[in-house]
Amino acid sequence: MLEQTQFVVDREAYEGAAALLDTFGESALAEAATRAERSRDVGNHIHYTRWCRVGRAILVLGDPQPAGMVH
């Protein structure tokens, strides 16, 4: 089975993820997805991709087993 690795390129995504985790706890990923969908629906592709990156950062932060190289 092919394992998927999440990749997050910017610090802003981690800061957004931390803010959502502080505010929404276990529902942070759902909140990021809701914000991404809302941005997509109004045609704001910049915020859509931002919230998608935040969602990936939440997945990375929630993974108890780091994958790949950690810097």
QUIGI-V958093 format. One record per backbone hydrogen bond with DSSP energy under -0.5 kcal/mol. CO is the residue of the C=O (numbers start at 1). NH is the residue of the N-H. Records with the same first field share a line. If there is no record, write none. Layout:
# QUIGI-V958093
CO = NH + NH
This chain:
# QUIGI-V958093
10 = 13 + 14
11 = 15
12 = 16
13 = 17
14 = 18
15 = 19
16 = 20
17 = 21
18 = 22
19 = 23
20 = 24 + 25
21 = 25
24 = 27
25 = 28
27 = 31
28 = 32
29 = 33
30 = 34
31 = 35
32 = 36
33 = 37
34 = 38
35 = 39
36 = 40
37 = 41
38 = 42
39 = 44
40 = 43
43 = 45
44 = 48
45 = 49
46 = 50
47 = 51
48 = 52
49 = 53
50 = 54
51 = 55
52 = 56
53 = 57
54 = 58
55 = 59
56 = 60
57 = 61
58 = 62
59 = 63
60 = 63
62 = 64
64 = 66
69 = 71
